[in-house]
C-alpha cells in the first residue's frame, strides 16, 4: 500500500514538472536509475510511475528504452451530447447509489432513492482516456425521446484525474445531460467530464432544463 502511494506521488510530481515546462513534448525524461537517485527511491518505484504515466498518455516510449513526454492528444469537438461514442470504451463502475439533492431534482425522485449508476471511460483510437460519462437512472433503462444539456466546469476528483491522466483539481468541462420520455419525464441523467486540453464544445440548440437544479457554474446551451 505504501509502495502504491509512493509511485503515484512520484507520477503526480512528474506531471507537475511537465506542466511547469521542465520537460516538454518529445523531450526525454531521466532514466529510471537517474530519477530514482534524485528522489532517493528504488528504481522499481520510478518504473511503476513511468508505466502509469504511459498508460494515461502523459509519457510515451518503450519499456527499457527512452521515455519522453507525449505530444498533446488531438483536439475533438463535442457537437452532440447524446451521440454514441464511436470508439472503444470501458465500464468502470456500476454500483448503485442514493440520490443526492441535485440528482433527485434532475430525475424527479426523492432524496435518498436508490439509483442505478454507470461510469464509462471513453477511449480514443490510441486507447487513451478521452472522456468520462457517469449516468444515473431509476429502475430499468428506457428509450428516450429527447434530451437537454447544460455546459459548465468542474474540478477533477482524484478518481477522475487518475482515469484521465491529469492532476487532481484540474478544471474540466462538465456537460450535464438529461434524457426524457415523450411526455417530458426525466428518465436518465449523466455527467460528461471532458478535459479542456482535448475538447472544444460546440453544442447545437437543445431543450432548456429548469433552473431549479442547474449545477453551479453551468449555463444553458442554446
Secondary structure, DSSP 8 states (H G I E B T S, - for coil): -HHHHHHHHHHHHHHHHHHTTSS-TT-B---HHHHHHHHTS-HHHHHHHHHHHHHTTSEEE-TTS-EEE------EEE--TTS--SS-EEEEE---EE--HHHHHHHT--TT-EEEEEEEEEE-TTS-EEEEEEEEESSS----SEEEEEEEEEE--HHHHHHHT--TT-EEEEEEEEEE-TTS-EEEEEEEEEETTTEEE---------GGG--TT-EE--
